[in-house]
Amino acid sequence: MASGTKAGRKLAGIWQMKALYLMLLPCLVWYFIFKYLPMYGVIISFKDYNFTDGILNSPWADPWYKYFQQFFESPYFSQLLSNTLLISLYKLVFGMFPSIVLAILFHECRISWLKRWVQTLSYMPHFLSWIIIYGISIAFLSETTGLINRWITEAGGGSIPFMNSTEWFRTVLVSTEIWKDLGWGAIIYLAAISAIDPTLYEAARVDGASRLRMIWHVTLPGIRNVITLLLILKIGNIMDAGFEQIFVFYNPRVYEVGDIIDTWVYRTGLEQMSFSLATTVGLFKSAIGFVLIIGANKLAKRWGGSIW
């Protein structure tokens, strides 16, 4: 009787919130179709897959870890893993701080028209494709016709191969990513800052705190949970170093420092038709990402900013 009453209350609660559940339904359907159904293809990692037999009829690999062993013993393994992790870490370390600073500057700006203009300009690069950003980068960084190299040569220096040099390639990747997502990343922090109780600022002002003191003691603690949450999400995706950007920007001269797991999987899986090996590498990458996000969430619990 009691359980029936409890179930009835739950059903009544669901019925009361039916509009919200209906709005949630397309999102769940999208996740089921595009995120969970494709996981069926993971079986290919353990099979000698071929087109004619299909996924179910293709023979099982012998041993079952054949393609994992092939990838781990590949001469490219250490290079791909280090490139993926280093590029992701550079983007994580150097990418978060500018967005936080920009959000704080927007919040502190008292000239409303200037704030609106700068906000709009900072958001615009986010909507550009990597192809367009690559074209802009070439216009500035090309060794022969780039604007920056023209300035350097006119000043008496030698031109620098920014786009084809192993020394500069990662810097170009990180810089262009920061420029593209700087304003967009600041939106979340700006929203978090706007949710801080204004009385905290008034109390700090009454106590004689300067603007820097208020930023340090009110603003930053107020957005600490958001920073932690975004950090966890980014750590969980640390194996995604940015396929689209690197695929557009890289060339064989910079494979040594720019070839990541995703680009290698693309070349191996589609160009060489080795689907089993490519799927194995993708599964390995997902497993590492899963472990990282669990670990990051446990670490974040100590600071009171965990996701679950």
LOFIKE-510427 format. One record per atom (N, C-alpha, C, CB): x, y, z; residue in one letter. Coordinates in steps of 0.2 Angstrom, whole numbers, padded with zeros to 4 digits, always signed. Glycine has a CB too. Example, Ala and Ser with C-alpha at 12.3 -4.5 7.8 and 13.67 -1.06 7.14 Angstrom:
// residues 2
+0066-0028+0039A/+0062-0022+0039A/+0066-0016+0039A/+0057-0022+0045A/+0064-0011+0035S/+0068-0005+0036S/+0064+0000+0039S/+0070-0003+0029S/
This chain:
// residues 308
+0004-0006+0000M/+0000+0000+0000M/+0004+0006+0000M/-0005+0000+0006M/+0009+0006+0005A/+0014+0011+0005A/+0018+0012-0001A/+0019+0011+0011A/+0020+0006-0004S/+0024+0007-0010S/+0020+0010-0016S/+0027+0000-0012S/+0013+0007-0016G/+0009+0010-0021G/+0008+0017-0021G/+0002+0006-0021G/+0007+0020-0015T/+0007+0027-0014T/+0013+0031-0016T/+0005+0028-0006T/+0019+0028-0014K/+0025+0031-0016K/+0025+0031-0024K/+0031+0027-0013K/+0024+0025-0027A/+0024+0025-0035A/+0019+0030-0038A/+0022+0018-0037A/+0013+0031-0034G/+0008+0036-0037G/+0011+0043-0036G/+0002+0035-0033G/+0014+0044-0031R/+0017+0051-0030R/+0022+0052-0035R/+0020+0052-0023R/+0026+0047-0037K/+0031+0048-0042K/+0028+0050-0049K/+0036+0042-0043K/+0023+0046-0050L/+0019+0047-0057L/+0016+0054-0057L/+0014+0041-0058L/+0013+0056-0051A/+0010+0062-0051A/+0015+0068-0052A/+0006+0063-0044A/+0021+0067-0049G/+0026+0071-0050G/+0029+0072-0057G/+0032+0070-0046G/+0029+0066-0060I/+0031+0066-0067I/+0026+0070-0072I/+0032+0059-0070I/+0020+0068-0070W/+0014+0071-0074W/+0014+0079-0073W/+0007+0068-0072W/+0016+0081-0067Q/+0016+0088-0066Q/+0022+0092-0070Q/+0017+0090-0058Q/+0027+0088-0071M/+0033+0091-0074M/+0033+0088-0081M/+0039+0089-0071M/+0027+0087-0084K/+0027+0083-0091K/+0030+0088-0096K/+0020+0081-0093K/+0029+0094-0096A/+0032+0099-0101A/+0040+0099-0101A/+0030+0106-0099A/+0043+0099-0095L/+0050+0098-0095L/+0053+0092-0097L/+0052+0099-0087L/+0049+0086-0096Y/+0051+0080-0098Y/+0050+0079-0106Y/+0047+0074-0095Y/+0045+0082-0109L/+0044+0083-0116L/+0050+0087-0119L/+0037+0086-0118L/+0052+0092-0116M/+0058+0096-0119M/+0064+0092-0119M/+0058+0103-0115M/+0065+0088-0113L/+0071+0084-0113L/+0071+0078-0118L/+0071+0081-0106L/+0065+0076-0120L/+0065+0070-0124L/+0069+0070-0131L/+0057+0069-0126L/+0069+0076-0135P/+0073+0076-0141P/+0080+0075-0139P/+0072+0082-0144P/+0082+0078-0133C/+0089+0077-0131C/+0091+0070-0130C/+0091+0082-0125C/+0087+0067-0126L/+0088+0059-0125L/+0088+0055-0131L/+0083+0057-0120L/+0084+0057-0136V/+0083+0053-0142V/+0090+0054-0146V/+0077+0055-0146V/+0092+0060-0146W/+0098+0062-0150W/+0104+0058-0147W/+0100+0070-0150W/+0105+0058-0140Y/+0110+0055-0137Y/+0110+0047-0139Y/+0110+0056-0129Y/+0104+0044-0138F/+0103+0037-0140F/+0105+0035-0147F/+0096+0035-0138F/+0103+0039-0152I/+0104+0038-0159I/+0112+0039-0160I/+0100+0042-0163I/+0114+0045-0158F/+0121+0047-0161F/+0126+0045-0156F/+0121+0054-0162F/+0125+0044-0150K/+0130+0042-0145K/+0130+0035-0142K/+0130+0047-0139K/+0124+0032-0141Y/+0124+0025-0138Y/+0124+0020-0144Y/+0118+0025-0134Y/+0120+0021-0149L/+0119+0016-0154L/+0126+0015-0158L/+0114+0018-0159L/+0130+0020-0159P/+0136+0018-0163P/+0141+0014-0159P/+0139+0025-0165P/+0140+0014-0152M/+0144+0010-0148M/+0144+0003-0150M/+0142+0011-0140M/+0139+0001-0153Y/+0139-0006-0156Y/+0145-0008-0160Y/+0132-0007-0159Y/+0147-0003-0164G/+0153-0004-0168G/+0159-0005-0165G/+0154+0002-0173G/+0160-0004-0158V/+0166-0006-0154V/+0168-0013-0155V/+0165-0004-0147V/+0163-0017-0157I/+0165-0025-0158I/+0170-0025-0163I/+0159-0028-0160I/+0171-0021-0168I/+0176-0021-0173I/+0183-0022-0170I/+0175-0015-0178I/+0184-0019-0164S/+0190-0019-0161S/+0193-0026-0160S/+0190-0015-0155S/+0188-0031-0159F/+0190-0037-0157F/+0189-0042-0163F/+0186-0040-0151F/+0188-0039-0169K/+0187-0044-0175K/+0191-0042-0181K/+0179-0043-0177K/+0192-0047-0185D/+0196-0045-0192D/+0190-0043-0196D/+0200-0051-0194D/+0189-0036-0196Y/+0183-0034-0199Y/+0184-0033-0207Y/+0181-0027-0197Y/+0179-0035-0211N/+0179-0034-0218N/+0172-0032-0221N/+0182-0040-0222N/+0172-0029-0226F/+0166-0026-0228F/+0161-0032-0230F/+0167-0022-0234F/+0163-0037-0234T/+0159-0042-0237T/+0155-0046-0231T/+0163-0046-0241T/+0159-0047-0226D/+0155-0051-0220D/+0151-0047-0215D/+0161-0055-0217D/+0153-0040-0215G/+0149-0036-0210G/+0152-0037-0203G/+0142-0038-0210G/+0149-0033-0198I/+0152-0033-0192I/+0150-0040-0188I/+0148-0028-0187I/+0144-0043-0189L/+0143-0049-0185L/+0146-0055-0188L/+0135-0050-0186L/+0147-0056-0195N/+0150-0062-0198N/+0158-0061-0199N/+0147-0063-0205N/+0161-0056-0198S/+0168-0055-0198S/+0171-0060-0193S/+0170-0048-0197S/+0176-0063-0194P/+0179-0068-0189P/+0182-0064-0183P/+0185-0072-0192P/+0182-0067-0177W/+0185-0064-0171W/+0193-0064-0172W/+0183-0068-0165W/+0196-0059-0169A/+0203-0058-0170A/+0207-0063-0165A/+0206-0051-0168A/+0212-0066-0167D/+0216-0071-0163D/+0223-0068-0162D/+0216-0077-0167D/+0225-0067-0156P/+0221-0066-0150P/+0216-0060-0150P/+0225-0066-0144P/+0212-0060-0145W/+0207-0055-0145W/+0209-0048-0145W/+0202-0056-0140W/+0215-0048-0142Y/+0219-0041-0141Y/+0224-0040-0146Y/+0222-0041-0134Y/+0223-0043-0152K/+0228-0042-0158K/+0229-0035-0160K/+0225-0046-0164K/+0223-0031-0160Y/+0224-0024-0163Y/+0227-0019-0157Y/+0218-0022-0166Y/+0225-0021-0151F/+0228-0017-0146F/+0235-0018-0145F/+0225-0019-0139F/+0238-0025-0146Q/+0245-0026-0146Q/+0248-0023-0152Q/+0246-0034-0146Q/+0245-0023-0158Q/+0248-0020-0164Q/+0249-0012-0163Q/+0243-0021-0170Q/+0244-0009-0159F/+0244-0002-0158F/+0250+0000-0153F/+0238+0001-0156F/+0250-0004-0147F/+0255-0002-0142F/+0262-0004-0144F/+0253-0007-0136F/+0263-0009-0149E/+0269-0010-0151E/+0271-0006-0157E/+0270-0017-0153E/+0267-0002-0160S/+0268+0002-0166S/+0273+0008-0164S/+0262+0006-0168S/+0278+0009-0169P/+0283+0014-0167P/+0280+0021-0166P/+0288+0015-0173P/+0273+0022-0168Y/+0270+0029-0168Y/+0267+0030-0161Y/+0265+0029-0173Y/+0266+0024-0157F/+0262+0025-0151F/+0264+0030-0146F/+0262+0018-0147F/+0271+0030-0144S/+0273+0035-0140S/+0272+0042-0143S/+0280+0034-0138S/+0274+0043-0149Q/+0273+0050-0152Q/+0266+0052-0152Q/+0276+0049-0159Q/+0261+0048-0154L/+0254+0050-0154L/+0252+0052-0148L/+0250+0044-0158L/+0253+0047-0143L/+0251+0049-0136L/+0254+0055-0133L/+0253+0043-0131L/+0260+0056-0134S/+0263+0062-0131S/+0261+0068-0135S/+0271+0062-0132S/+0260+0068-0141N/+0258+0074-0145N/+0250+0076-0143N/+0258+0073-0152N/+0246+0070-0142T/+0239+0072-0140T/+0239+0075-0133T/+0235+0065-0140T/+0243+0072-0128L/+0242+0074-0121L/+0245+0081-0121L/+0246+0070-0117L/+0251+0082-0124L/+0254+0089-0124L/+0250+0094-0127L/+0261+0089-0127L/+0247+0093-0133I/+0243+0099-0136I/+0237+0100-0131I/+0241+0096-0143I/+0234+0095-0129S/+0228+0096-0124S/+0230+0099-0118S/+0225+0089-0123S/+0235+0097-0115L/+0238+0101-0109L/+0239+0108-0110L/+0244+0097-0106L/+0243+0110-0116Y/+0244+0117-0117Y/+0238+0121-0118Y/+0248+0117-0124Y/+0233+0118-0122K/+0226+0121-0123K/+0223+0122-0116K/+0222+0117-0128K/+0223+0117-0112L/+0220+0117-0105L/+0223+0123-0101L/+0220+0111-0102L/+0229+0122-0100V/+0233+0127-0096V/+0233+0134-0098V/+0240+0125-0095V/+0234+0135-0105F/+0234+0142-0107F/+0228+0145-0110F/+0239+0142-0113F/+0223+0140-0110G/+0216+0142-0113G/+0211+0144-0108G/+0213+0136-0117G/+0212+0142-0102M/+0207+0144-0097M/+0208+0150-0094M/+0207+0138-0091M/+0214+0152-0092F/+0216+0158-0089F/+0213+0164-0093F/+0223+0159-0087F/+0215+0165-0099P/+0212+0171-0103P/+0205+0172-0103P/+0215+0171-0110P/+0201+0167-0103S/+0194+0168-0103S/+0191+0170-0096S/+0190+0161-0104S/+0194+0168-0091I/+0193+0170-0084I/+0194+0178-0083I/+0196+0166-0078I/+0200+0179-0086V/+0202+0186-0085V/+0198+0191-0089V/+0210+0187-0088V/+0196+0189-0095L/+0192+0193-0100L/+0185+0193-0096L/+0191+0189-0107L/+0182+0188-0093A/+0176+0189-0090A/+0176+0194-0084A/+0173+0182-0087A/+0181+0194-0080I/+0182+0198-0075I/+0182+0205-0077I/+0188+0197-0070I/+0186+0206-0083L/+0187+0213-0086L/+0180+0216-0088L/+0192+0213-0092L/+0176+0211-0092F/+0169+0213-0094F/+0165+0215-0088F/+0166+0207-0098F/+0166+0211-0082H/+0162+0213-0076H/+0164+0220-0073H/+0162+0207-0071H/+0170+0221-0073E/+0173+0227-0070E/+0172+0233-0075E/+0180+0226-0068E/+0171+0232-0081C/+0170+0238-0086C/+0164+0242-0084C/+0170+0235-0093C/+0165+0248-0084R/+0159+0253-0082R/+0156+0257-0088R/+0161+0258-0076R/+0160+0256-0094I/+0158+0259-0100I/+0154+0254-0104I/+0164+0262-0104I/+0147+0255-0104S/+0143+0250-0106S/+0144+0249-0114S/+0135+0251-0105S/+0144+0254-0118W/+0145+0253-0125W/+0151+0250-0127W/+0144+0260-0129W/+0157+0252-0123L/+0163+0248-0125L/+0163+0241-0123L/+0169+0252-0120L/+0160+0240-0117K/+0159+0233-0115K/+0155+0229-0120K/+0155+0232-0108K/+0149+0231-0123R/+0146+0228-0128R/+0150+0227-0135R/+0139+0232-0130R/+0153+0232-0137W/+0157+0231-0143W/+0163+0226-0142W/+0160+0238-0145W/+0166+0226-0137V/+0172+0221-0136V/+0169+0214-0135V/+0176+0223-0129V/+0163+0214-0131Q/+0160+0207-0131Q/+0158+0204-0138Q/+0154+0207-0126Q/+0155+0208-0142T/+0153+0206-0148T/+0159+0204-0152T/+0149+0211-0152T/+0165+0208-0152L/+0171+0206-0156L/+0174+0200-0154L/+0175+0212-0156L/+0174+0199-0147S/+0177+0193-0144S/+0173+0187-0146S/+0178+0194-0137S/+0167+0187-0147Y/+0163+0181-0148Y/+0163+0179-0156Y/+0155+0182-0147Y/+0165+0184-0160M/+0164+0183-0167M/+0169+0177-0170M/+0166+0189-0171M/+0175+0176-0167P/+0179+0171-0170P/+0177+0164-0169P/+0186+0172-0167P/+0173+0163-0163H/+0170+0157-0162H/+0166+0154-0167H/+0166+0157-0155H/+0163+0158-0171F/+0158+0156-0176F/+0162+0155-0183F/+0152+0161-0177F/+0168+0156-0183L/+0172+0155-0189L/+0174+0148-0190L/+0178+0160-0190L/+0174+0145-0196S/+0177+0138-0196S/+0184+0138-0196S/+0174+0135-0203S/+0187+0132-0195W/+0195+0132-0195W/+0198+0133-0201W/+0197+0125-0192W/+0194+0132-0207I/+0196+0133-0213I/+0198+0141-0214I/+0192+0131-0219I/+0193+0145-0212I/+0194+0152-0212I/+0199+0154-0208I/+0187+0156-0210I/+0200+0151-0202I/+0205+0153-0197I/+0212+0151-0200I/+0204+0150-0190I/+0212+0146-0203Y/+0218+0144-0206Y/+0220+0149-0212Y/+0218+0137-0210Y/+0215+0151-0216G/+0217+0157-0221G/+0219+0163-0217G/+0211+0158-0225G/+0216+0165-0212I/+0219+0171-0208I/+0226+0170-0206I/+0214+0173-0202I/+0227+0164-0203S/+0234+0162-0200S/+0239+0163-0206S/+0234+0155-0197S/+0237+0160-0212I/+0242+0160-0217I/+0243+0167-0219I/+0239+0156-0223I/+0238+0172-0219A/+0239+0179-0221A/+0244+0182-0216A/+0232+0182-0221A/+0244+0180-0210F/+0248+0183-0205F/+0255+0179-0204F/+0245+0184-0198F/+0255+0173-0205L/+0261+0169-0203L/+0265+0165-0208L/+0259+0164-0198L/+0262+0166-0215S/+0266+0163-0220S/+0273+0165-0220S/+0262+0164-0227S/+0277+0160-0222E/+0284+0162-0222E/+0286+0166-0228E/+0289+0155-0223E/+0283+0166-0233T/+0284+0171-0239T/+0280+0177-0240T/+0284+0167-0245T/+0273+0176-0238T/+0269+0182-0239T/+0266+0184-0233T/+0264+0180-0244T/+0267+0181-0227G/+0264+0183-0221G/+0266+0190-0219G/+0265+0178-0216G/+0261+0193-0216L/+0262+0200-0213L/+0267+0201-0208L/+0255+0203-0211L/+0267+0196-0203I/+0272+0196-0198I/+0279+0195-0200I/+0270+0191-0192I/+0280+0190-0205N/+0286+0189-0208N/+0289+0195-0212N/+0286+0183-0212N/+0284+0199-0215R/+0286+0205-0219R/+0289+0210-0214R/+0280+0208-0223R/+0286+0211-0208W/+0288+0215-0203W/+0295+0213-0201W/+0284+0216-0197W/+0296+0206-0200I/+0303+0204-0197I/+0308+0205-0202I/+0302+0196-0196I/+0307+0204-0209T/+0312+0204-0214T/+0313+0212-0215T/+0310+0201-0220T/+0308+0216-0215E/+0310+0223-0216E/+0314+0226-0210E/+0303+0227-0216E/+0313+0223-0204A/+0317+0225-0198A/+0324+0222-0198A/+0314+0223-0192A/+0326+0218-0204G/+0332+0215-0204G/+0333+0208-0202G/+0337+0219-0200G/+0328+0205-0200G/+0328+0198-0197G/+0326+0193-0203G/+0323+0197-0191G/+0327+0187-0201G/+0325+0181-0206G/+0318+0179-0205G/+0330+0176-0205G/+0315+0177-0210S/+0308+0174-0210S/+0308+0168-0206S/+0305+0173-0217S/+0302+0167-0202I/+0301+0161-0198I/+0296+0157-0201I/+0299+0163-0191I/+0297+0150-0202P/+0292+0146-0205P/+0287+0144-0199P/+0295+0140-0208P/+0283+0148-0197F/+0278+0147-0192F/+0274+0141-0193F/+0273+0153-0190F/+0271+0140-0199M/+0266+0135-0201M/+0270+0128-0202M/+0262+0137-0206M/+0276+0128-0204N/+0280+0122-0206N/+0285+0120-0201N/+0282+0123-0213N/+0286+0123-0196S/+0291+0122-0191S/+0289+0118-0185S/+0295+0129-0189S/+0293+0113-0183T/+0291+0109-0177T/+0292+0113-0171T/+0296+0103-0177T/+0296+0118-0171E/+0297+0123-0165E/+0291+0127-0164E/+0303+0127-0166E/+0287+0129-0169W/+0282+0134-0169W/+0275+0131-0169W/+0283+0139-0174W/+0274+0125-0172F/+0268+0122-0174F/+0263+0122-0168F/+0268+0116-0177F/+0265+0119-0162R/+0261+0119-0156R/+0259+0126-0154R/+0264+0115-0151R/+0263+0131-0154T/+0262+0137-0152T/+0256+0140-0156T/+0268+0142-0152T/+0257+0139-0163V/+0252+0142-0168V/+0245+0138-0166V/+0254+0140-0175V/+0245+0132-0165L/+0239+0128-0163L/+0235+0131-0157L/+0240+0121-0162L/+0239+0132-0151V/+0237+0134-0145V/+0234+0142-0146V/+0242+0134-0139V/+0238+0146-0149S/+0236+0153-0150S/+0230+0154-0154S/+0242+0157-0153S/+0229+0150-0159T/+0223+0151-0163T/+0217+0148-0160T/+0224+0147-0170T/+0218+0143-0156E/+0212+0140-0152E/+0210+0145-0146E/+0214+0134-0149E/+0215+0148-0143I/+0213+0153-0138I/+0210+0159-0141I/+0220+0156-0134I/+0212+0162-0147W/+0209+0167-0150W/+0202+0166-0152W/+0213+0170-0156W/+0201+0160-0155K/+0194+0158-0157K/+0189+0157-0152K/+0195+0151-0161K/+0191+0154-0146D/+0186+0153-0141D/+0187+0158-0135D/+0187+0146-0139D/+0191+0163-0135L/+0192+0167-0129L/+0185+0170-0127L/+0197+0173-0131L/+0182+0174-0131G/+0176+0177-0130G/+0170+0172-0128G/+0173+0182-0135G/+0170+0167-0132W/+0164+0162-0130W/+0165+0158-0124W/+0164+0156-0136W/+0172+0157-0122G/+0173+0154-0115G/+0172+0159-0110G/+0180+0152-0115G/+0172+0165-0111A/+0171+0170-0105A/+0163+0171-0104A/+0174+0177-0107A/+0159+0168-0108I/+0152+0169-0107I/+0150+0165-0100I/+0148+0166-0113I/+0152+0159-0100I/+0150+0155-0094I/+0153+0158-0087I/+0153+0148-0094I/+0159+0161-0088Y/+0162+0164-0082Y/+0158+0170-0080Y/+0169+0165-0082Y/+0156+0174-0085L/+0153+0180-0084L/+0146+0179-0081L/+0152+0184-0091L/+0143+0174-0084A/+0136+0172-0081A/+0137+0170-0073A/+0133+0166-0085A/+0142+0166-0072A/+0143+0164-0065A/+0145+0171-0060A/+0149+0159-0064A/+0149+0175-0063I/+0150+0181-0059I/+0144+0185-0058I/+0155+0186-0063I/+0139+0186-0063S/+0133+0190-0062S/+0129+0186-0057S/+0129+0190-0069S/+0130+0180-0055A/+0125+0177-0050A/+0128+0178-0043A/+0125+0169-0052A/+0134+0181-0043I/+0136+0182-0036I/+0132+0188-0032I/+0144+0185-0036I/+0131+0186-0026D/+0127+0191-0022D/+0130+0198-0022D/+0125+0188-0015D/+0126+0203-0024P/+0129+0210-0024P/+0131+0213-0017P/+0124+0215-0028P/+0127+0210-0012T/+0129+0213-0006T/+0136+0211-0003T/+0124+0210-0001T/+0139+0206-0006L/+0146+0204-0004L/+0150+0209-0007L/+0148+0197-0008L/+0149+0212-0013Y/+0153+0218-0015Y/+0152+0224-0011Y/+0152+0219-0023Y/+0146+0225-0009E/+0144+0231-0005E/+0148+0231+0002E/+0137+0232-0004E/+0148+0225+0005A/+0151+0224+0011A/+0158+0225+0011A/+0149+0217+0014A/+0161+0222+0005A/+0168+0223+0004A/+0170+0230+0003A/+0171+0219-0002A/+0166+0234-0001R/+0167+0241-0002R/+0167+0245+0005R/+0162+0244-0007R/+0162+0243+0009V/+0161+0247+0015V/+0168+0245+0020V/+0155+0244+0019V/+0170+0239+0019D/+0176+0238+0023D/+0183+0241+0020D/+0177+0230+0023D/+0182+0245+0014G/+0188+0248+0011G/+0192+0244+0006G/+0192+0250+0017G/+0189+0238+0004A/+0192+0234-0001A/+0193+0238-0008A/+0189+0227-0002A/+0199+0237-0011S/+0200+0240-0018S/+0196+0235-0023S/+0207+0241-0019S/+0197+0237-0029R/+0194+0232-0034R/+0198+0226-0035R/+0194+0236-0041R/+0204+0226-0034L/+0208+0220-0034L/+0206+0215-0029L/+0216+0222-0035L/+0206+0218-0023R/+0204+0214-0017R/+0197+0211-0018R/+0204+0219-0011R/+0192+0215-0021M/+0186+0212-0022M/+0186+0206-0027M/+0181+0217-0024M/+0190+0207-0032I/+0191+0202-0037I/+0194+0196-0033I/+0195+0204-0043I/+0199+0197-0029W/+0202+0191-0026W/+0198+0187-0021W/+0209+0193-0023W/+0194+0191-0017H/+0191+0189-0011H/+0183+0187-0012H/+0191+0193-0005H/+0180+0190-0018V/+0173+0189-0019V/+0172+0186-0026V/+0170+0196-0019V/+0175+0189-0031T/+0174+0186-0038T/+0176+0179-0039T/+0176+0191-0043T/+0183+0178-0038L/+0186+0172-0039L/+0183+0166-0035L/+0193+0172-0038L/+0182+0167-0028P/+0179+0162-0024P/+0172+0161-0027P/+0178+0164-0017P/+0168+0166-0029G/+0161+0165-0032G/+0161+0161-0038G/+0158+0172-0033G/+0166+0161-0042I/+0166+0157-0048I/+0170+0150-0047I/+0168+0161-0054I/+0172+0149-0041R/+0177+0143-0040R/+0174+0137-0043R/+0179+0143-0033R/+0167+0136-0041N/+0164+0129-0043N/+0163+0129-0051N/+0157+0129-0040N/+0162+0134-0054V/+0161+0134-0061V/+0168+0133-0064V/+0159+0141-0064V/+0174+0136-0062I/+0180+0134-0064I/+0182+0127-0063I/+0186+0139-0060I/+0180+0124-0057T/+0181+0117-0056T/+0177+0112-0061T/+0180+0115-0049T/+0171+0114-0062L/+0167+0110-0066L/+0170+0110-0073L/+0160+0113-0066L/+0171+0116-0076L/+0174+0116-0083L/+0181+0113-0083L/+0175+0123-0085L/+0185+0113-0078L/+0191+0110-0078L/+0190+0102-0078L/+0195+0111-0071L/+0185+0100-0074I/+0184+0092-0074I/+0182+0090-0081I/+0178+0091-0069I/+0177+0094-0084L/+0175+0092-0091L/+0181+0092-0096L/+0169+0097-0093L/+0185+0097-0096K/+0191+0098-0100K/+0196+0092-0099K/+0194+0104-0100K/+0197+0090-0093I/+0201+0085-0091I/+0198+0078-0094I/+0202+0084-0084I/+0192+0077-0094G/+0189+0071-0096G/+0189+0071-0104G/+0181+0071-0095G/+0190+0077-0107N/+0191+0077-0115N/+0198+0078-0117N/+0187+0082-0118N/+0203+0077-0112I/+0210+0078-0113I/+0213+0074-0119I/+0214+0077-0107I/+0210+0069-0121M/+0212+0065-0126M/+0210+0067-0133M/+0210+0057-0126M/+0205+0072-0133D/+0203+0076-0139D/+0207+0082-0140D/+0195+0077-0138D/+0212+0082-0143A/+0216+0088-0144A/+0214+0092-0149A/+0224+0085-0146A/+0209+0091-0153G/+0206+0095-0158G/+0207+0093-0165G/+0209+0102-0157G/+0204+0087-0167F/+0205+0084-0174F/+0204+0089-0179F/+0200+0078-0175F/+0199+0093-0179E/+0197+0097-0185E/+0203+0102-0186E/+0190+0101-0184E/+0205+0106-0181Q/+0210+0111-0181Q/+0216+0108-0184Q/+0211+0114-0174Q/+0218+0103-0181I/+0225+0100-0182I/+0225+0097-0190I/+0227+0094-0177I/+0219+0094-0191F/+0219+0091-0198F/+0219+0097-0203F/+0212+0087-0199F/+0217+0103-0202V/+0217+0108-0207V/+0224+0111-0207V/+0212+0114-0205V/+0227+0112-0201F/+0233+0115-0200F/+0240+0111-0202F/+0234+0118-0193F/+0239+0105-0200Y/+0246+0101-0201Y/+0248+0099-0208Y/+0245+0095-0196Y/+0254+0097-0208N/+0257+0094-0215N/+0262+0089-0213N/+0259+0100-0220N/+0265+0085-0218P/+0270+0080-0216P/+0276+0083-0212P/+0272+0076-0222P/+0278+0089-0213R/+0283+0092-0210R/+0283+0092-0203R/+0285+0099-0213R/+0277+0093-0200V/+0276+0094-0193V/+0272+0088-0190V/+0271+0100-0192V/+0272+0082-0193Y/+0269+0076-0190Y/+0273+0074-0184Y/+0270+0070-0195Y/+0279+0076-0183E/+0283+0074-0177E/+0280+0077-0171E/+0290+0076-0178E/+0277+0083-0171V/+0274+0087-0165V/+0267+0088-0166V/+0278+0093-0165V/+0264+0087-0172G/+0257+0088-0173G/+0252+0082-0174G/+0256+0093-0178G/+0255+0077-0175D/+0251+0071-0177D/+0248+0068-0171D/+0255+0065-0181D/+0242+0068-0170I/+0238+0066-0164I/+0235+0059-0165I/+0233+0071-0161I/+0232+0056-0160I/+0228+0050-0161I/+0223+0050-0166I/+0226+0047-0154I/+0219+0056-0166D/+0213+0056-0170D/+0215+0057-0177D/+0209+0062-0168D/+0220+0061-0179T/+0222+0061-0186T/+0226+0055-0188T/+0228+0067-0187T/+0229+0051-0184W/+0232+0045-0186W/+0226+0040-0187W/+0237+0042-0180W/+0221+0040-0183V/+0216+0035-0184V/+0212+0037-0191V/+0210+0036-0178V/+0212+0043-0192Y/+0209+0045-0199Y/+0213+0042-0205Y/+0208+0053-0199Y/+0219+0043-0204R/+0223+0041-0210R/+0223+0033-0210R/+0230+0043-0209R/+0224+0030-0204T/+0224+0023-0204T/+0217+0020-0206T/+0226+0020-0197T/+0212+0022-0203G/+0205+0019-0204G/+0202+0021-0211G/+0201+0022-0199G/+0203+0027-0213L/+0199+0028-0219L/+0204+0028-0225L/+0196+0035-0219L/+0210+0030-0225E/+0214+0030-0231E/+0217+0023-0232E/+0220+0035-0230E/+0219+0020-0226Q/+0222+0013-0227Q/+0217+0007-0226Q/+0228+0012-0222Q/+0211+0009-0224M/+0205+0004-0224M/+0206-0001-0218M/+0204+0001-0230M/+0210+0001-0213S/+0211-0003-0207S/+0206-0001-0201S/+0218-0003-0205S/+0200-0003-0202F/+0195-0001-0198F/+0195-0004-0191F/+0188-0003-0200F/+0198-0010-0190S/+0198-0013-0184S/+0204-0010-0179S/+0200-0021-0184S/+0209-0008-0182L/+0214-0005-0179L/+0212+0002-0177L/+0221-0004-0183L/+0209+0006-0181A/+0207+0013-0180A/+0202+0013-0174A/+0204+0016-0186A/+0197+0008-0174T/+0192+0007-0169T/+0195+0006-0162T/+0187+0002-0171T/+0200+0001-0162T/+0204+0000-0156T/+0207+0006-0153T/+0209-0006-0158T/+0210+0010-0157V/+0213+0016-0155V/+0208+0021-0152V/+0218+0019-0160V/+0202+0021-0155G/+0197+0026-0153G/+0194+0023-0146G/+0191+0026-0158G/+0194+0016-0145L/+0192+0013-0139L/+0197+0015-0134L/+0190+0006-0140L/+0203+0014-0135F/+0208+0016-0130F/+0208+0023-0128F/+0215+0014-0133F/+0207+0027-0133K/+0206+0035-0131K/+0200+0036-0127K/+0206+0039-0137K/+0195+0033-0128S/+0189+0034-0124S/+0189+0031-0117S/+0183+0030-0127S/+0193+0025-0116A/+0194+0022-0110A/+0198+0027-0105A/+0197+0015-0110A/+0203+0030-0108I/+0208+0034-0105I/+0204+0040-0103I/+0214+0036-0109I/+0200+0043-0107G/+0196+0049-0105G/+0191+0048-0100G/+0192+0051-0111G/+0188+0042-0100F/+0183+0040-0094F/+0187+0039-0088F/+0180+0033-0096F/+0193+0036-0088V/+0196+0036-0081V/+0198+0043-0079V/+0203+0031-0082V/+0200+0047-0083L/+0202+0054-0081L/+0197+0058-0078L/+0205+0058-0087L/+0191+0057-0081I/+0185+0061-0079I/+0183+0059-0072I/+0179+0061-0084I/+0183+0052-0071I/+0182+0049-0064I/+0187+0052-0059I/+0181+0042-0064I/+0193+0051-0061G/+0198+0054-0056G/+0198+0061-0055G/+0205+0052-0059G/+0196+0065-0060A/+0196+0072-0059A/+0190+0074-0055A/+0195+0076-0066A/+0184+0070-0055N/+0178+0072-0051N/+0180+0070-0044N/+0172+0068-0054N/+0183+0064-0043K/+0185+0063-0036K/+0190+0068-0033K/+0189+0056-0036K/+0194+0070-0037L/+0199+0076-0034L/+0195+0082-0033L/+0204+0077-0039L/+0190+0083-0037A/+0186+0090-0036A/+0182+0089-0030A/+0182+0091-0042A/+0180+0083-0028K/+0176+0083-0022K/+0179+0086-0016K/+0174+0075-0021K/+0185+0085-0016R/+0189+0088-0010R/+0188+0096-0010R/+0196+0086-0010R/+0187+0099-0015W/+0186+0106-0016W/+0178+0108-0016W/+0189+0109-0022W/+0174+0103-0016G/+0167+0104-0016G/+0164+0106-0022G/+0165+0109-0011G/+0167+0104-0028G/+0165+0106-0034G/+0164+0100-0039G/+0170+0111-0037G/+0162+0095-0037S/+0161+0089-0041S/+0155+0089-0045S/+0162+0082-0037S/+0155+0085-0050I/+0149+0085-0055I/+0143+0081-0052I/+0151+0082-0062I/+0145+0075-0049W/+0140+0070-0046W/+0143+0068-0039W/+0139+0064-0050W/
